[in-house]
Amino acid sequence: MTAIPSSGISGLSGLLVAAALLGAGAARAQDTPPAIDPADFSRCLGQLKGTPAFRPISAATYARHTDGLAADPRCWCC
């Protein structure tokens, strides 16, 4: 099992950002950010947990860094 670096939060945050951007199209600017359903965002985080990039991260560590997160509608890709 791969260990989380001592800077776990920045390492995990970097993984979350990288995973969110993988396969994403070009970002588009707009005046009004899109509405983001919190349930969809939560479901997305739950699905990421089972992907190969996140399998080495324990459930407790993943939960510690993702529980309570909310989507930022200013940052989006389509």
Backbone as numpy.savetxt, mean C-alpha at the origin, in Angstrom:
# Nx Ny Nz CAx CAy CAz Cx Cy Cz
13.11 -17.17 5.89 12.26 -15.99 5.89 13.15 -14.75 5.89
12.78 -13.76 5.12 13.54 -12.53 5.03 13.22 -11.64 6.21
14.25 -11.09 6.82 14.05 -10.20 7.97 13.70 -8.80 7.51
12.89 -8.11 8.29 12.58 -6.71 8.04 13.76 -5.89 8.52
14.25 -4.96 7.71 15.38 -4.13 8.16 15.02 -3.35 9.41
16.03 -2.91 10.15 15.79 -2.17 11.38 14.97 -0.92 11.13
15.04 -0.38 9.94 14.21 0.78 9.60 12.90 0.25 9.01
12.27 -0.68 9.70 11.10 -1.40 9.21 10.01 -0.53 8.63
9.69 0.57 9.27 8.58 1.37 8.77 8.92 1.98 7.42
10.14 2.47 7.24 10.47 3.06 5.95 10.61 1.96 4.90
11.15 0.81 5.29 11.26 -0.29 4.34 9.89 -0.79 3.92
9.00 -0.97 4.87 7.65 -1.43 4.57 6.89 -0.37 3.79
7.05 0.88 4.16 6.39 1.96 3.43 6.86 1.98 1.99
8.16 1.78 1.80 8.70 1.74 0.44 8.10 0.60 -0.35
7.92 -0.56 0.29 7.30 -1.69 -0.38 5.85 -1.38 -0.74
5.13 -0.73 0.16 3.74 -0.39 -0.13 3.64 0.55 -1.32
4.51 1.54 -1.36 4.50 2.48 -2.48 4.85 1.76 -3.77
5.88 0.93 -3.72 6.30 0.21 -4.93 5.18 -0.71 -5.42
4.53 -1.41 -4.50 3.46 -2.31 -4.90 2.28 -1.55 -5.48
1.98 -0.41 -4.92 0.86 0.40 -5.42 1.14 0.92 -6.82
2.41 1.17 -7.11 2.76 1.72 -8.40 2.98 0.67 -9.48
3.21 -0.57 -9.08 3.43 -1.63 -10.06 2.20 -1.79 -10.93
2.40 -1.74 -12.19 1.31 -1.94 -13.13 0.37 -0.76 -13.25
0.63 0.31 -12.54 -0.25 1.48 -12.61 0.05 2.25 -13.89
-0.98 2.84 -14.45 -0.81 3.67 -15.64 -0.24 5.02 -15.26
-0.15 5.87 -16.23 0.36 7.22 -15.99 -0.60 7.97 -15.09
-0.04 8.73 -14.17 -0.86 9.54 -13.27 -1.46 10.70 -14.05
-2.70 11.02 -13.74 -3.35 12.15 -14.38 -3.71 13.18 -13.32
-3.42 14.43 -13.63 -3.77 15.51 -12.71 -5.21 15.93 -12.97
-5.88 16.31 -11.94 -7.22 16.85 -12.07 -7.48 17.79 -10.92
-8.47 18.65 -11.09 -8.77 19.64 -10.07 -9.35 19.00 -8.81
-10.26 18.07 -8.98 -10.91 17.44 -7.85 -10.48 15.98 -7.76
-9.87 15.59 -6.65 -9.46 14.19 -6.52 -10.67 13.27 -6.56
-10.50 12.05 -7.03 -11.61 11.10 -7.07 -12.01 10.67 -5.66
-13.25 10.28 -5.52 -13.71 9.73 -4.24 -13.15 8.31 -4.13
-12.63 7.97 -2.97 -12.07 6.64 -2.76 -12.85 5.98 -1.64
-13.45 4.86 -1.95 -14.23 4.11 -0.97 -13.27 3.46 0.04
-13.41 3.79 1.31 -12.52 3.20 2.32 -12.54 1.67 2.32
-13.69 1.08 2.02 -13.78 -0.39 1.98 -12.94 -0.93 0.82
-12.95 -0.25 -0.33 -12.13 -0.68 -1.46 -10.64 -0.58 -1.12
-10.26 0.50 -0.45 -8.86 0.69 -0.08 -8.43 -0.41 0.90
-9.27 -0.69 1.87 -8.97 -1.72 2.85 -8.86 -3.09 2.18
-9.76 -3.36 1.25 -9.73 -4.62 0.51 -8.43 -4.73 -0.31
-8.02 -3.61 -0.91 -6.77 -3.58 -1.68 -5.58 -3.92 -0.79
-5.51 -3.30 0.39 -4.42 -3.60 1.32 -4.44 -5.08 1.72
-5.63 -5.61 1.92 -5.74 -7.02 2.28 -5.26 -7.94 1.18
-5.53 -7.57 -0.06 -5.08 -8.38 -1.20 -3.56 -8.28 -1.37
-2.99 -7.11 -1.11 -1.55 -6.96 -1.23 -0.81 -7.89 -0.27
-1.40 -8.11 0.90 -0.76 -8.92 1.93 -0.40 -10.31 1.41
-1.19 -10.85 0.49 -0.95 -12.19 -0.01 -0.05 -12.26 -1.23
0.46 -11.14 -1.70 1.30 -11.14 -2.89 2.74 -11.53 -2.53
3.50 -12.01 -3.51 4.87 -12.45 -3.23 5.74 -11.39 -2.54
5.58 -10.14 -2.89 6.41 -9.09 -2.29 6.17 -8.94 -0.80
4.97 -9.30 -0.34 4.62 -9.09 1.07 4.61 -10.38 1.88
4.75 -11.54 1.25 4.72 -12.80 2.00 5.78 -12.89 3.09
6.98 -12.34 2.87 7.99 -12.43 3.95 7.66 -11.58 5.18
6.69 -10.70 5.08 6.34 -9.82 6.19 5.30 -10.51 7.07
5.56 -10.57 8.35 4.62 -11.25 9.25 3.29 -10.49 9.28
2.24 -11.21 9.61 0.91 -10.60 9.70 0.89 -9.48 10.73
1.59 -9.67 11.83 1.62 -8.64 12.88 2.32 -7.37 12.40
3.43 -7.54 11.69 4.16 -6.37 11.18 3.32 -5.66 10.12
2.72 -6.42 9.22 1.89 -5.82 8.18 0.74 -5.04 8.81
0.07 -5.64 9.78 -1.05 -4.97 10.45 -0.58 -3.71 11.18
0.57 -3.79 11.84 1.07 -2.65 12.59 1.29 -1.45 11.66
1.69 -1.69 10.43 2.01 -0.60 9.51 0.86 -0.23 8.57
-0.19 -1.04 8.52 -1.29 -0.72 7.60 -2.62 -0.45 8.30
-2.81 -0.97 9.50 -4.07 -0.72 10.22 -4.26 0.78 10.40
-5.41 1.26 10.05 -5.73 2.67 10.22 -5.30 3.55 9.06
-4.64 2.96 8.05 -4.28 3.77 6.89 -5.52 4.17 6.11
-5.48 5.33 5.53 -6.57 5.79 4.66 -5.94 6.23 3.34
-6.67 6.04 2.28 -6.19 6.44 0.96 -6.10 7.97 0.90
-5.09 8.45 0.22 -4.93 9.89 -0.01 -5.40 10.16 -1.43
-6.56 10.76 -1.60 -7.11 10.95 -2.94 -6.27 11.88 -3.80
-5.33 12.60 -3.20 -4.46 13.47 -4.00 -3.42 12.66 -4.76
-3.19 11.42 -4.34 -2.20 10.55 -4.99 -2.95 9.38 -5.62
-3.06 9.40 -6.91 -3.79 8.31 -7.54 -3.25 8.06 -8.93
-3.44 6.87 -9.38 -3.08 6.45 -10.73 -4.29 5.71 -11.30
-4.34 5.62 -12.59 -5.46 4.87 -13.19 -4.93 3.78 -14.08
